[in-house]
Amino acid sequence: MHWMGRIAAAALCVALQACVTAPADSPAPAITAETRAPATILVSIDGFRPDYLERGVTPVLSKLAAEGVTAPMRPSFPSKTFPNHYTLVTGLRPDHNGIVANTMEDPARPGETFTMATDDPFWWNEAEPLWVTADKAGIRTATMFWPGSNVPVGGTRAAKWPNAVTGGTRPDDWQQFNQAVSGHQRVAAVIDWMRRPPAIRPRFVTLYFDTIDTAGHLYGPHDKRTTAAIGEIDATIGALVDGLKALGQPVNLVIVADHGMAATSSDRVVALDSIADPADYHMVESGPYAALAAIPGHEAALEKRLLAPHDHMQCWRKAEIPARFAYGTNPRVPPYLCLAEIGWLISKSAPTESSSGGSHGYDNADPAMAALFIANGPAFASGRALPAFDNVDIQPLLAQLLGVTPPKGDGSTSTWDAAKR
């Protein structure tokens, strides 16, 4: 018999003998509950405005806010999903983290366009997300959806099929985004991760919900169907809280949004082809803002029309974008930016059908673009309301909770001096 087998057999014999000889009135051996270290869970509820808490359908989130720390949070410009999610985990504004838009181009990759399905590390390598920092410190991480979490950051993708990636770091556990995965399934996955033994249990987890953003786009921020979506996500957060409590798992919850939402209508559209000749420009992105490049040799003709005063829209050369947006130094920002008035949209041409809904991407200082922030857990004070702050401060907070030192970013830790227990 193998020596390990002999030891196991001997141990079993001793245990069985103890069962036979133990007095009937002997107390049962005490079962000692595991003492769990606090985990940090970053939850993003895409498109959740702070004033959604005032609709009377968020008992769970409202309680977490009342018993923790809350504040309105300013997104970075542009107030879009991918730029701000990468800002939240890198502490760098989009102009510095490289994800400057949901759709973008790079002079180093002519003819290629980044979309929200792009997972080539080339586009993501300008910044280090927190799960990479944690990995370097030996901290296990897991992401139940987060823009960029499926990418081997720091790696290089081969140009030829099968496009193998060399190097790079992903979270220890990660899921490829699929909108069909329900909120409760996402929560169940996180709870399952936290059931693991300590050696493979993550200490830093991200969790992402898109339901409210989708409803806001389809129906607008004030529609009853958006309010219903808010209530559904609140219940889903409740399932997360209850599941963690049942496990005896202490958690520092940091609940955020990437941006807010503004009501839009086909009656409020700036048709760009009525202002400038489409033969003069290439449009990279449109909506609450438009990003454009001049066709070579057409710069003067485009600027003459584009940079003139316009109702409901203002346009700038890239170098002249107002400094408060902290946007325009990255090569991926096109040469011209036009920003619509809140609630207006910029389109290639006039709409042909009547529609209404919601959108984001506007001036990040506008109240309609404000994002949710709630922090609750053993690290945080109770009943503390903070003044508005910039979302670049989230990554330094998370780094403090994990005890890691990230690369220098655009955020500050001083925001959290009044938030600590």
C-alpha positions in Angstrom: 0.0 0.0 0.0 1.2 3.5 -0.8 2.4 5.3 2.3 -0.2 8.0 2.0 -2.8 5.2 1.8 -1.5 3.7 5.0 -1.7 7.0 6.9 -5.3 7.6 5.7 -6.3 4.1 6.7 -4.7 4.4 10.1 -6.5 7.7 10.7 -9.8 6.1 9.7 -9.3 3.3 12.2 -8.6 5.8 15.0 -11.7 7.8 14.1 -13.9 4.6 14.1 -12.5 3.5 17.4 -13.3 6.9 18.9 -16.8 6.5 17.8 -17.1 3.1 19.4 -15.5 4.0 22.7 -16.8 7.5 23.3 -19.2 7.7 26.2 -22.9 8.2 25.1 -23.2 11.4 27.0 -20.0 13.0 25.5 -20.8 16.4 23.8 -20.6 16.4 20.0 -17.4 18.0 18.6 -17.8 21.8 18.1 -18.0 22.9 14.4 -16.1 26.1 14.0 -17.5 28.5 11.4 -14.9 29.8 9.0 -13.8 33.4 9.7 -14.0 35.0 6.3 -12.0 38.1 5.3 -14.0 40.8 3.6 -14.3 40.7 -0.1 -14.7 43.7 -2.4 -17.5 43.6 -5.0 -17.8 46.3 -7.5 -21.3 46.5 -9.0 -22.1 48.5 -12.1 -25.8 49.3 -12.8 -25.5 50.8 -16.3 -27.4 54.0 -16.8 -28.6 54.4 -13.2 -29.2 58.0 -12.4 -28.9 59.0 -8.6 -32.5 60.4 -8.7 -33.8 56.9 -9.6 -33.6 56.2 -5.9 -36.4 58.7 -5.4 -39.0 56.6 -7.2 -40.0 54.5 -4.3 -39.0 51.2 -6.0 -35.5 50.7 -4.5 -35.9 49.5 -0.9 -32.6 47.5 -1.0 -30.4 50.2 -2.7 -32.0 52.9 -0.6 -31.2 51.0 2.6 -27.6 50.3 1.5 -27.3 54.1 0.8 -28.8 55.1 4.1 -26.6 52.7 6.1 -23.5 53.4 4.1 -22.0 56.2 2.0 -23.6 57.8 -1.0 -23.1 60.7 -3.4 -23.8 61.8 -7.0 -20.9 60.9 -9.2 -19.7 62.7 -12.3 -18.8 60.4 -15.2 -15.8 61.2 -17.4 -16.3 62.6 -20.9 -17.6 61.2 -23.1 -20.4 59.9 -20.8 -20.5 56.6 -22.7 -20.4 53.0 -21.4 -17.0 51.6 -22.4 -14.9 54.7 -21.7 -16.4 55.1 -18.2 -16.3 51.4 -17.3 -12.6 51.4 -18.1 -12.1 54.6 -16.2 -13.8 53.1 -13.1 -11.2 50.3 -13.0 -8.1 52.1 -14.2 -8.5 55.5 -12.5 -7.7 57.2 -15.8 -9.9 59.4 -17.9 -10.8 58.0 -21.3 -8.3 60.4 -23.0 -5.6 58.6 -20.9 -6.9 55.0 -20.7 -7.2 54.7 -24.5 -10.9 53.7 -24.6 -12.0 57.2 -25.8 -15.4 56.1 -27.2 -17.7 53.1 -27.8 -16.7 53.3 -31.5 -13.3 54.7 -32.4 -10.4 54.5 -34.9 -6.7 54.6 -34.4 -4.2 56.1 -36.9 -1.9 53.2 -36.1 -4.6 50.8 -37.5 -6.0 52.4 -40.6 -9.1 50.8 -41.9 -9.9 49.2 -38.5 -12.7 50.3 -36.2 -13.1 49.5 -32.5 -16.6 48.4 -31.4 -17.9 47.2 -28.1 -17.2 43.6 -29.3 -13.5 44.3 -29.8 -11.2 42.1 -27.7 -7.8 42.7 -29.4 -5.4 43.8 -26.5 -4.0 46.5 -28.8 -7.0 48.7 -28.0 -6.9 48.0 -24.2 -3.2 48.1 -23.5 -2.9 51.8 -22.7 -4.0 51.3 -19.1 -3.9 48.7 -16.3 -7.3 47.6 -14.9 -7.5 46.8 -11.2 -7.7 43.0 -11.8 -4.3 43.1 -13.3 -2.9 45.1 -10.4 -4.5 42.6 -8.0 -3.1 39.7 -9.9 0.4 41.1 -9.5 -0.2 41.3 -5.7 -1.4 37.7 -5.6 -5.0 38.5 -5.1 -7.6 36.3 -6.9 -10.2 38.1 -9.0 -13.4 37.3 -10.8 -15.6 39.3 -13.2 -19.2 38.6 -14.0 -19.1 40.9 -17.0 -17.1 44.2 -17.3 -15.9 45.9 -20.4 -12.3 44.8 -21.0 -12.4 41.9 -18.5 -12.4 39.3 -21.4 -9.2 40.8 -22.8 -5.7 39.6 -22.0 -4.5 43.1 -21.1 -0.8 43.6 -22.0 -0.9 40.8 -24.6 -0.3 40.9 -28.3 -2.7 39.4 -30.8 -1.4 37.8 -34.0 -2.6 39.3 -37.2 -3.1 36.0 -38.9 -5.7 33.4 -38.1 -6.2 31.9 -35.6 -5.1 35.2 -34.1 -3.5 33.7 -31.0 -2.7 36.1 -28.2 0.7 36.1 -26.6 1.0 37.3 -23.0 -1.5 39.4 -21.2 -3.5 39.0 -18.0 -7.2 38.4 -17.5 -9.1 37.9 -14.2 -8.8 34.4 -12.7 -12.4 33.9 -13.5 -14.3 35.9 -16.2 -17.4 35.6 -18.3 -17.9 36.7 -21.9 -20.8 39.2 -22.0 -24.1 37.8 -23.0 -27.2 40.0 -22.6 -29.4 36.9 -22.4 -27.8 35.9 -19.0 -30.4 37.2 -16.5 -29.6 39.4 -13.5 -30.4 36.5 -11.1 -28.1 34.2 -13.0 -25.3 36.7 -12.8 -25.8 37.0 -9.0 -25.9 33.2 -8.6 -22.5 33.0 -10.4 -21.0 35.5 -7.9 -22.5 33.6 -4.9 -21.1 30.3 -6.3 -17.6 32.0 -6.5 -17.9 33.0 -2.9 -18.8 29.5 -1.8 -15.4 28.3 -2.9 -12.6 27.3 -0.4 -10.4 30.2 0.6 -7.5 29.2 -1.8 -9.6 29.8 -4.9 -12.2 32.3 -3.6 -11.9 35.7 -5.3 -11.2 38.7 -3.1 -12.1 41.2 -5.8 -15.3 40.7 -8.0 -17.1 42.8 -10.6 -20.8 42.4 -11.4 -22.5 44.2 -14.3 -26.2 44.9 -15.0 -27.4 46.4 -18.3 -31.2 46.2 -17.9 -31.8 49.8 -16.8 -29.7 51.3 -19.5 -31.5 49.2 -22.1 -34.9 50.4 -20.8 -33.7 54.0 -20.7 -32.6 53.9 -24.3 -35.8 52.3 -25.5 -38.4 54.2 -23.4 -36.6 57.2 -21.9 -35.6 57.8 -18.3 -39.1 58.9 -17.1 -41.1 56.0 -18.5 -42.9 53.6 -16.2 -41.1 50.7 -17.9 -37.8 52.2 -16.9 -39.1 52.5 -13.4 -40.1 48.8 -13.5 -36.6 47.9 -14.6 -35.2 49.8 -11.7 -37.4 47.9 -9.3 -36.3 44.6 -10.8 -32.6 45.3 -10.5 -33.2 46.4 -6.9 -34.6 43.0 -6.1 -31.6 41.4 -7.9 -29.3 43.4 -5.6 -31.3 42.1 -2.7 -30.7 38.5 -3.8 -27.0 39.3 -3.9 -27.0 40.8 -0.4 -29.1 37.9 1.0 -26.8 35.3 -0.6 -23.7 36.8 0.8 -25.3 37.1 4.3 -26.3 33.4 4.2 -22.7 32.5 3.5 -21.4 34.6 6.3 -19.3 36.5 3.8 -18.5 40.1 4.8 -18.3 42.4 1.8 -17.4 45.9 0.9 -20.0 46.7 -1.8 -19.2 49.5 -4.1 -22.2 50.1 -6.4 -21.8 52.5 -9.3 -23.2 53.5 -12.6 -21.2 54.6 -15.7 -23.4 57.5 -16.6 -27.0 58.8 -16.5 -29.7 59.1 -19.2 -31.5 62.0 -20.9 -34.8 61.9 -22.8 -34.5 62.2 -26.6 -36.9 62.6 -29.5 -36.9 62.6 -33.3 -38.1 66.2 -32.9 -34.7 67.1 -31.5 -32.2 66.1 -34.1 -29.4 68.1 -35.7 -29.0 66.7 -39.3 -25.3 67.1 -40.1 -25.8 66.8 -43.8 -27.8 70.0 -43.6 -24.8 71.8 -42.2 -21.8 70.4 -44.0 -21.3 68.6 -47.2 -21.0 64.8 -46.5 -18.3 64.7 -49.2 -16.1 66.8 -46.9 -16.0 64.4 -43.9 -15.9 60.9 -42.5 -18.1 60.4 -39.4 -16.7 58.0 -36.8 -19.5 58.3 -34.2 -22.9 60.1 -33.9 -25.6 60.6 -31.3 -25.3 63.0 -28.3 -21.9 64.0 -29.9 -20.4 63.5 -33.3 -16.8 62.6 -33.9 -15.5 63.4 -37.4 -12.4 63.6 -39.6 -12.1 65.7 -42.7 -11.5 64.0 -46.1 -7.9 64.9 -47.0 -7.9 68.2 -48.8 -11.4 69.2 -47.6 -10.4 70.6 -44.2 -11.0 74.2 -45.0 -14.4 73.5 -46.6 -15.5 71.4 -43.6 -14.3 73.9 -41.0 -16.0 76.8 -42.7 -19.4 75.1 -42.2 -18.8 73.0 -39.1 -17.1 75.6 -36.8 -19.7 78.3 -37.4 -22.4 78.8 -34.7 -25.2 76.3 -34.7 -28.5 75.9 -32.8 -28.4 73.0 -30.3 -24.8 72.0 -31.1 -21.3 73.3 -30.7 -18.3 72.0 -32.6 -14.5 72.3 -32.0 -11.2 71.3 -33.5 -9.7 68.6 -31.4 -7.1 70.9 -29.9 -9.7 73.4 -28.9 -12.1 71.2 -27.0 -12.8 72.9 -23.7 -10.2 71.9 -21.0 -12.9 70.9 -18.5 -13.7 67.8 -20.7 -10.1 66.6 -20.3 -10.5 65.2 -23.8 -8.6 65.5 -27.0 -5.0 64.6 -26.5 -5.3 60.9 -27.4 -4.6 60.0 -31.1 -7.9 58.0 -31.1 -9.9 61.2 -30.7 -10.9 62.4 -34.2 -9.9 65.9 -35.4 -13.4 67.4 -34.9 -15.9 67.0 -32.1 -19.5 68.3 -32.1 -21.5 68.2 -28.8 -25.3 68.4 -28.8 -27.4 70.3 -26.3 -28.8 67.9 -23.6 -31.7 66.0 -25.1 -30.7 66.6 -28.7 -29.0 64.2 -31.1 -26.6 64.7 -34.0 -27.4 62.4 -37.0 -26.0 62.0 -40.5 -29.4 63.1 -41.8 -32.9 64.0 -40.6 -34.9 61.1 -39.2 -37.5 59.6 -41.4 -39.6 58.1 -38.6 -41.0 59.5 -35.3 -39.3 58.1 -32.2 -38.5 58.9 -28.6 -36.3 57.3 -26.0 -33.1 58.2 -24.1 -29.4 58.5 -24.6 -26.1 59.5 -23.0 -22.8 60.9 -24.1 -23.6 64.5 -23.3 -21.7 67.1 -21.2 -20.6 65.0 -18.2 -21.3 67.9 -15.9 -25.0 67.9 -16.8 -27.2 66.6 -13.9 -28.9 64.1 -16.3 -25.6 62.4 -16.8 -24.8 62.0 -13.1 -24.2 58.4 -12.0 -25.1 56.4 -8.9 -22.6 55.7 -6.1 -23.3 53.7 -3.0 -20.6 52.1 -0.7 -21.6 49.8 2.1 -19.6 47.4 4.2 -17.2 47.1 7.2 -14.8 49.6 5.7 -17.4 52.4 5.4 -19.2 54.8 7.7 -22.9 54.7 8.1 -25.3 57.4 7.0 -22.7 59.5 5.2 -23.6 61.6 2.2 -20.6 63.0 0.3 -20.5 65.9 -2.2 -20.3 65.1 -5.9 -17.0 63.7 -7.1 -15.4 62.5 -10.3 -15.5 58.8 -11.2 -11.7 58.6 -11.5 -11.7 58.4 -7.7 -13.3 54.9 -7.7 -10.2 53.0 -8.6 -8.1 54.5 -5.8 -10.9 53.6 -3.3 -10.9 50.0 -4.6 -7.1 49.8 -4.4 -7.3 50.9 -0.8 -9.9 48.2 0.1 -7.7 45.6 -1.5 -4.4 46.9 -0.1 -2.7 47.2 -3.5 -0.7 50.1 -5.1 -1.9 50.8 -8.7 -0.1 52.8 -11.3 -0.5 56.6 -10.8 -3.9 57.7 -12.2 -6.1 60.8 -12.5 -8.0 60.1 -9.3 -7.6 61.0 -5.6 -7.9 59.1 -2.3 -8.8 62.3 -0.4 -12.4 62.0 -1.6 -12.7 59.0 0.8 -11.4 60.7 4.0 -15.0 61.3 5.1 -16.2 57.9 4.0 -14.2 55.6 6.2 -15.5 54.0 9.3 
